[in-house]
Amino acid sequence: DVKVTQSSRYLVKRTGEKVFLECVQDMDHENMFWYRQDPGLGLRLIYFSYDVKMKEKGDIPEGYSVSREKKERFSLILESASTNQTSMYLCASISKATKYYGYTFGSGTRLTVV
Amino acid sequence: GQNIDQPTEMTATEGAIVQINCTYQTSGFNGLFWYQQHAGEAPTFLSYNVLDGLEEKGRFSSFLSRSKGYSYLLLKELQMKDSASYLCAVTQAAGNKLTFGGGTRVLVKP
């Protein structure tokens, strides 16, 4: 079974802190994604990556950056956390060869910025 | 741009059938996914449609009409454990990013 692991389930950070959310997948997937999920807004794409050292902006990249130094790891960085970044963050990965099964998601990180 | 619409909430009785509709307008199309998400958990894959027609998987079926930009997820013989949010998502290319609708919360009552 594919596993996508997010380093923290719950996180509380202060306004202005730099925050790192880590995501690791163990199935050699090329494509990785970061979404945030808010009530009434669904899942919105922040950043994605189709290869090592490659990144592309999603629909709401402002205030975020990402890093993909190794194929299995995709990190989301909040440069200076703000209260409007309080949300559930979901990482996902997919192999180009298994498109029919969609993403595998991590269990999510619920981030609270105070 | 992309637009995916689905109802916000639906209520049904245990043992009944519920149909969740999803309409989409996207600049490209390479498939539509349905995911189930229980409260506080990650979404899990339910179905994938890329051609018109009905795909059946046990109690769950998914239908697609590409010409109408329309899909539905049919849940039969509802069980209490089916209480969850159901997410409709469209991809424009294989392995590519998914665009999600807002999700439909289904509440199953005894």
HADDOCK unambig.tbl for C-alpha pairs under 7 A between the chains (distance, minus, plus):
assign (segid A and resid 40 and name CA) (segid B and resid 102 and name CA) 6.06 0.50 0.50
assign (segid A and resid 41 and name CA) (segid B and resid 102 and name CA) 5.37 0.50 0.50
assign (segid A and resid 42 and name CA) (segid B and resid 100 and name CA) 6.66 0.50 0.50
assign (segid A and resid 42 and name CA) (segid B and resid 101 and name CA) 6.18 0.50 0.50
assign (segid A and resid 42 and name CA) (segid B and resid 102 and name CA) 4.00 0.50 0.50
assign (segid A and resid 42 and name CA) (segid B and resid 103 and name CA) 6.07 0.50 0.50
assign (segid A and resid 43 and name CA) (segid B and resid 100 and name CA) 5.96 0.50 0.50
assign (segid A and resid 94 and name CA) (segid B and resid 95 and name CA) 6.11 0.50 0.50
assign (segid A and resid 95 and name CA) (segid B and resid 95 and name CA) 6.29 0.50 0.50
assign (segid A and resid 96 and name CA) (segid B and resid 94 and name CA) 6.36 0.50 0.50
assign (segid A and resid 96 and name CA) (segid B and resid 95 and name CA) 4.70 0.50 0.50
assign (segid A and resid 99 and name CA) (segid B and resid 94 and name CA) 5.59 0.50 0.50
assign (segid A and resid 99 and name CA) (segid B and resid 95 and name CA) 5.34 0.50 0.50
assign (segid A and resid 100 and name CA) (segid B and resid 48 and name CA) 6.16 0.50 0.50
assign (segid A and resid 101 and name CA) (segid B and resid 45 and name CA) 6.83 0.50 0.50
assign (segid A and resid 101 and name CA) (segid B and resid 48 and name CA) 6.97 0.50 0.50
assign (segid A and resid 102 and name CA) (segid B and resid 45 and name CA) 6.67 0.50 0.50
assign (segid A and resid 105 and name CA) (segid B and resid 42 and name CA) 6.10 0.50 0.50
assign (segid A and resid 105 and name CA) (segid B and resid 43 and name CA) 6.57 0.50 0.50
assign (segid A and resid 106 and name CA) (segid B and resid 42 and name CA) 6.35 0.50 0.50
assign (segid A and resid 107 and name CA) (segid B and resid 41 and name CA) 6.04 0.50 0.50
assign (segid A and resid 107 and name CA) (segid B and resid 42 and name CA) 4.85 0.50 0.50
assign (segid A and resid 108 and name CA) (segid B and resid 42 and name CA) 6.31 0.50 0.50
